[in-house]
Amino acid sequence: MREILKTNNPVELNFAQAVLKDAGIETVVFDTNMSVLDGSMVILPQRLMVANEDEAEALAILKDAFAAPSPLA
Protein backbone atom coordinates (compact mmCIF):
# COMPACT_ATOMS: atom_id res chain seq x y z
CA MET A 1 0.00 0.00 0.00
CA ARG A 2 1.15 3.51 -0.84
CA GLU A 3 0.07 6.78 0.73
CA ILE A 4 -1.21 9.22 -1.86
CA LEU A 5 -2.95 11.78 0.34
CA LYS A 6 -2.59 12.85 3.95
CA THR A 7 -5.18 15.34 5.17
CA ASN A 8 -7.20 16.63 8.09
CA ASN A 9 -9.93 17.80 5.72
CA PRO A 10 -12.78 15.25 5.50
CA VAL A 11 -14.24 16.90 2.39
CA GLU A 12 -10.92 16.66 0.57
CA LEU A 13 -10.55 13.03 1.63
CA ASN A 14 -14.05 12.09 0.46
CA PHE A 15 -13.55 13.92 -2.84
CA ALA A 16 -10.29 12.07 -3.49
CA GLN A 17 -11.93 8.74 -2.69
CA ALA A 18 -14.84 9.46 -5.05
CA VAL A 19 -12.57 10.55 -7.91
CA LEU A 20 -10.41 7.43 -7.56
CA LYS A 21 -13.45 5.16 -7.25
CA ASP A 22 -14.80 6.59 -10.50
CA ALA A 23 -11.45 5.73 -12.11
CA GLY A 24 -11.69 2.15 -10.83
CA ILE A 25 -8.97 2.52 -8.20
CA GLU A 26 -9.68 1.02 -4.79
CA THR A 27 -8.67 3.03 -1.74
CA VAL A 28 -8.27 2.42 1.98
CA VAL A 29 -8.23 5.12 4.65
CA PHE A 30 -5.69 4.67 7.44
CA ASP A 31 -5.74 6.41 10.83
CA THR A 32 -9.50 7.02 10.89
CA ASN A 33 -9.78 5.79 14.47
CA MET A 34 -6.74 7.75 15.58
CA SER A 35 -8.26 10.89 14.09
CA VAL A 36 -11.46 10.28 16.08
CA LEU A 37 -9.46 9.74 19.26
CA ASP A 38 -7.92 13.20 19.01
CA GLY A 39 -11.34 14.60 19.89
CA SER A 40 -12.16 15.89 16.41
CA MET A 41 -9.50 18.55 16.79
CA VAL A 42 -8.02 17.51 13.44
CA ILE A 43 -4.56 17.11 14.91
CA LEU A 44 -3.95 13.66 13.42
CA PRO A 45 -4.43 13.49 9.65
CA GLN A 46 -5.95 10.52 7.88
CA ARG A 47 -4.05 8.81 5.06
CA LEU A 48 -5.54 7.67 1.76
CA MET A 49 -3.82 4.53 0.53
CA VAL A 50 -3.83 2.67 -2.80
CA ALA A 51 -2.21 -0.52 -4.04
CA ASN A 52 1.45 -0.15 -5.04
CA GLU A 53 0.67 -0.69 -8.73
CA ASP A 54 -2.01 2.06 -8.70
CA GLU A 55 0.15 4.75 -7.12
CA ALA A 56 1.32 6.58 -10.27
CA GLU A 57 -2.12 6.60 -11.89
CA ALA A 58 -3.84 7.67 -8.65
CA LEU A 59 -1.42 10.55 -8.11
CA ALA A 60 -1.91 11.75 -11.70
CA ILE A 61 -5.71 11.58 -11.35
CA LEU A 62 -5.69 13.49 -8.07
CA LYS A 63 -3.30 16.11 -9.43
CA ASP A 64 -5.73 16.81 -12.26
CA ALA A 65 -8.80 16.64 -10.02
CA PHE A 66 -7.48 19.09 -7.44
CA ALA A 67 -6.12 21.47 -10.10
CA ALA A 68 -9.42 21.71 -11.98
CA PRO A 69 -11.17 25.05 -11.58
CA SER A 70 -14.44 25.05 -9.71
CA PRO A 71 -17.51 25.10 -11.98
CA LEU A 72 -19.05 27.51 -9.48
CA ALA A 73 -16.31 30.11 -9.86
GISULWO-V41913 format. One record per backbone hydrogen bond with DSSP energy under -1.0 kcal/mol. NH is the residue of the N-H (numbers start at 1). CO is the residue of the C=O. E is the energy in kcal/mol with one decimal. If there is no record, write none. Layout:
NH&CO&E / NH&CO&E
//
This chain:
2&50&-3.0 / 4&48&-3.0 / 5&48&-1.2 / 7&46&-2.3 / 13&9&-2.1 / 14&10&-2.4 / 15&11&-2.5 / 16&12&-2.4 / 17&13&-2.3 / 18&14&-2.3 / 19&15&-2.6 / 20&16&-2.3 / 21&17&-2.4 / 22&18&-2.3 / 23&19&-1.1 / 24&21&-1.6 / 25&20&-2.9 / 28&49&-1.9 / 30&47&-3.1 / 35&31&-2.1 / 36&32&-1.8 / 37&33&-2.0 / 39&36&-1.7 / 46&7&-2.7 / 47&30&-2.1 / 48&5&-3.1 / 49&28&-3.1 / 50&2&-2.1 / 54&51&-1.7 / 55&52&-1.2 / 58&54&-2.8 / 59&55&-2.6 / 60&56&-2.0 / 61&57&-2.5 / 62&58&-2.5 / 63&59&-2.3 / 64&60&-2.0 / 65&61&-2.5 / 66&62&-2.8 / 67&63&-1.2 / 68&64&-1.2 / 73&70&-1.2
//
